[in-house]
Amino acid sequence: MAKNLPPLNWFRVFETAARCLSFTAAADELGLTQSAVSQQIKALETRLGTPLFIRRPRGLALTDDARKLLPLVGSSLDQLHAAAHMFAPQPSEQMITVAASVSITQWVIAPRLSEFTSLYPTQRIRFVGTIWADEFQNDAADVDIRFGPARAFAPSAQRLKDELIVVAHPDKDPAALPVVETVGTSRGWSDWQKESNLFPHLKPSLFVDSYGLALNLAEQGSAIALVSSLVAKTSLTEGRVKQISASSIAGIEGYHINYKANKQAATTFAKWFLQAL
């Protein structure tokens, strides 16, 4: 069926000429010669087997068949234009990509994001969730916030201030809960035990790969968790978890932020994020 259709450009020329009622005006709008417009209209009329225009000394008039065809062609061209627009590239300044640790996105950015969107309501942001520093190409992100040792990041990256603390549900007895350990970090539950001299009998029996997951288990009352104070801050403030003791330890790995300073929107987001902390 599609093979029997006239070329799409013929319909485009017809729509323009019918709207302008002038081959010359249509040629100017389309960037064609008046002769090319006339030839394509003639070819379309031949293919359809009906005249579309009444040629007059001072302009054109539409035939009855042309009046029937025009709204159908116009509507179809509008739909094609809308379909193509979905894939049109947007100026890079309109969109920023934030590659962030899932824990940072969920527990640090999300609770504060309404503040940013109220300040910059037209800014479009794409969040890419990661856990480790090598999961997403650094040069693909405008703002890069994730977890790892300092050597995994560019010299321009800034480490975010935090410490490792132990939290649990406020209505649960920590001594009766299992311990959840975040794997892949250099310091963990045993290091905290040595420095705090607390809960010497408790050993990890649950294992996760991010502080965010560990915090989630603590919030649900399912475990006692050693987590980043940065990730836990909102939960502590809102009383969803409580800190078991004032004892804390410094982590060897940590959260770092890096951003494209030559991109204004990225700089704006990064500075807002650092100030929000």
N, C-alpha and C positions, 0 to 999 in steps of 0.2 A: 504493500500500500504506500509506504513512504517513498518508493522509487518513482511513483507516478505524480508526486507533488512537484509543483514548480519550485525553483530555487527560492530560498528564504529571502534573499536580497531583493527579488522582484516584489515580494509583498511589502518589504520595507520601503521601497521606492514608491509603490502604489499608495501606501498609507500617508507618506509625506506629501506627495503630489495632491492627493485627495483633500488633505487638511489645508494645504496652501492654495489649492485650485490654480496652480501655476507650475509648469515644468521648470521654468527658470528659477523660481523661488525654491522649489524642491532641490534643484541642482546645487544652489548656494548652501542650503542647509546640510546636504549630504556630502558636499565636497566633490561633486561630479560635474560633468559638463551637461548642458541642456540636451545635447544630442544623446548622451548615454542614458539619461532619464527617459527620454522619448522612446529609445530603442527597447529598454527594459519593460516599459508599459505596453508597448506593442507586442512584445514577446509574451507577456502575461495574458493579454487579451486573446492572442492566438491560442495559447495553451488552454485557457478556460472556455474558448469558443464564444465569447460575448464581448461587445464593446463596454468599456468602463468609463470613458470620458467622451463628452460631446465637445469637439474642438470648435471654439468660436474665435473671431478675430481679436477680441479683447479679453480672452481668458478661457477657462474650462468650466464645464458643468458635469455633474455626475449623472450617470445613467441610473435607472432603477436598480439594476444588478449591482452597481458600484455602491449604492446606498445600503444595500443589504450586506455587502461584503465588508465595508469599511469598519463597522463596530466589532466584527468578529476578528478581523486582522489586528485592529488596535488592541483589543483585549489580549490576544495571543502574544503580541509583541511586549505588552506590559508584563505578562507572566514570565516570559523568557528573560526580560530585564531583571525582574525581581529574583529569579532563580540564579542568574549569573552574579547578582550583587552579593548573594550569600557567601560567595567565594572570593570576592574582591579583597585584595590585600589592604589592611588598615595601616595608617601611619604608625610606625613603631612607638612614637611618643604616646599614643593613645592607650597602649597596653603595656603593662610590665609583668614579667614572669618572676614570681617569688618561689625559689626552690628552698623548702624548709623542712627540717625534721618534722615528722608527723606530730611528735610531742609538742614542739614549739607552735605549730599551726593550731592544734586543738586546745592546748592549755594556756598558751601565752598570747597568741595573736587573736584568736577568735573572741575571747572575752572583751577585747579592747577594740575590735575592728569597727564597731559602730561609730566610735569617736573619729576614726580616720575617714570613714565614708561620709560623715556629716561635714567634715572639713573640706573634703575633696570629692563631692558627689559625682563628678563626671569621670573620675579616674577608673579605668578598667584594670583588673588584676587577675592573673592566672596563677593559682597555687599548684605547685608540683610537690607531692609528698615524697619525702625520702627519710631514711634513717641514718645511713652512713655516708661519709663525705664523698665516696667514689661512686655513688649510685646515679648521679646525674652530672652531665658535663657542665663544668663551672662556667664556661663561656656562653652557655645557652640561657643562663639565668641573669636577670637584671639585679636581683637581690638574692643573696645566698646565705641562709641561716641554718646551720646544722651542726651535728655532733662529731667530734673526733679529736685526735691529738693535734697540736699546733703544726706539726710538720706536714699535715695533710692539706693545709690551707696556704693561700698566697700570703706573702709578707704584709700585704695591706689589710688582711682580715683582722678583725678586732674580737678578742675573746670576751664573752659576756660573763659578768660576775655572778657566780653561784657557788654553792657548797652542797655536800651530800648530807641529807638529814633523814631521820626515820619518822614515818607517819603511819597512822592507823585510823580507823573509824572512831569517832568520838564516843560512841556508845559500846565499844568492844574492849575486852580485856586483852591488851597486846600479848601478854604472856600465853594466852590460850590460842593465839592465831598462828597459822603457818607463815613462814617467811618466804617472800618472793624475791628472787635474785635477778638483777639485770645482767645478762651475759655480755661478754665482749668488752668489758671495761676493766681497767687495771686495778681499780680499788673497789671493794665491795663490802658485803655484810661482815665478814671476819675482821676487816680493818676497822670498821666502826665499833665492833665489839671490844677490840683491844683498847681503843682509845676511850670508850665510855665505861667499860667494865660492867655493862648491862646485858641481861639475857644470855648468860654464857651457855645455857643449855639449848638454845634455839639454833637450828641449822636450816639453811634454805631447802625447801622441798618443791617450790614452784619456780619456774624459770621463764623469763620473757626477754625480748630483744630491745626494749626501749623503756625509759623512765615513765613515759606516758601510760603504757600498759600497766606497769607496776602501780602507778598512782590510781588507775582505774580500779584495780583489785582492792586497794586500800579503801577507796571511797565506797565500794560495795560491801565492805566489812568482811572480805574474803581472805585478807592477808595483812601482815605488817610489812612495810616496804621502805627500802632505802632509795631515796629519789633526789633529784636535783631540786634545790630550793627555788630555782627559777621556774621550773615546771609546776611546782606545788603551791606557788604563792597565792594564786586565786582561790584554790580549794581551801587553803588555810584561812584566808581572809573571810571566806564565806562560811567557814565552820563545817565543811564537808569532811575534812580530816583534821586531826590534831597532831602536833609534834610531840613525840614520846619523851624526848629529853632535849636539853639545850646542846647536847654533844653533837658535833658535826665534824666532817673530815673534808679535806680538799681533794677534788678529783684530778687525776692526771689528764684525762680527756675532758673536754668541755664543749660548750656551744660557742660557735664563732659566727660573726656576720661579715660579709663582704658585699660590695655593691659597685655598680658602674657609675663612678663619679661624673662621667661625661654625659650621663642621661639624667635630665632634670627630675623626671618622675621617680626614677629609682632613688636618687638622692633624697627627695622629699619623703618617700616611704621609709627609707632607712633612718633618717633623722627623727621622724615621728616615732618609729619603733623604739629607738634608743631612749628618747625622751619619755615615752610611755612606761618604760621599765622603772 
